[in-house]
Amino acid sequence: MDELRFAALGGECELFAVDAEPGRLREAETWIHRMHDRLTRFDAASELSRLNAAAGRWEPVSAELEALLRRALAAWEESGGLVHVAVRPALVAAGYGGDFDLGPTPIAAPPGPLPPLPALLEVRLGAARLATGAGVDLGGIAKGWLADRLVERLGPNSLANLAGDLYARGPGTTGEGWPVGFGGTTVLLRDLGAATSGVTKRRWGAGLHHLIDPRTGRPAAGDLSEVSVLARSGADAEVYAKAALLLGAAAAPAWLAPRSLGWELVPAERAAGTRSVTRS
């Protein structure tokens, strides 16, 4: 088995492949860095930043960005509006206007509840248009989608973990699946994705963090601190985890039941010893 670890997309990335062609993992790493440079909102020269700067008019987009924007629209629909990529103005208002490692930026009044995503984002073949004043942050949905695409590049028996969003393809090294840590245990995944959404890692100020609730335009203030989900793809897992976190502990299980293959909900008070709720 070949394996490769590197830093990208705001965290540690891991690639594993059985019987991969020589150099395939390094090629995959190069592709991830290239996609990061195109999809980050922190570089004014990136493709995503050019789209944000062109709000109000049609802007050419690559096939990859077009596919991601279409996936984002589908995620908004499936989540009942909870997974909303047009959160850039709300993030900036909350103090997350630049690279997190450089510290918070000035805080402003929150924009209020976000309009429906289809009112802010239109996509057609090779182009997209944002409403004036709107801005996109692809965040976790990009990591899940990229993990799905990476295993297509790595081969039929491979795993791509992009800073916590992953997809496991094929039987792994033993034929039983790829071992992945999930909810304090290890599960064997085969042709499945996993993702975690949480509010504990990127925090600043008084209760401020990076996960915006589109119903308020403010950082989420629910009763869950973290949700981990298994699903048929990495992108699906990311969407389901974020939606469940925003729904809260009471509503999340019923929403996840017909969609997810397993989950863990971590209450905000887990630090005091509360056990998480799991299903598999």
Buried (B, 14 or more C-beta within 10 A) or exposed (E): EBEBEBEBBBEEBBBBBBEBEEEBBEBBBEBBBEBBBBBBBEBEEBBBBBBBEBBEEEBEBEEBBBBBBEBBBEBBEBBEBBBBBBBBBBBBBBBBBEEBEEEBBEBEEBBEEBBEBEEBBBBEEEBBBBBEEBBBBBBBBBBBBBBBBBBEBBBBBBBBBBBBBBBBBBBBEEEEBBBBEBBEEEBBBBBBBBBBBBBEEEBBEEEBBBBBBBBBBBBBEBEBBBBBBBBBBBBBBBBBBBBBBBBBBEEBBEBBEEBBBBBBBBBBEBEEEEEBBBBE
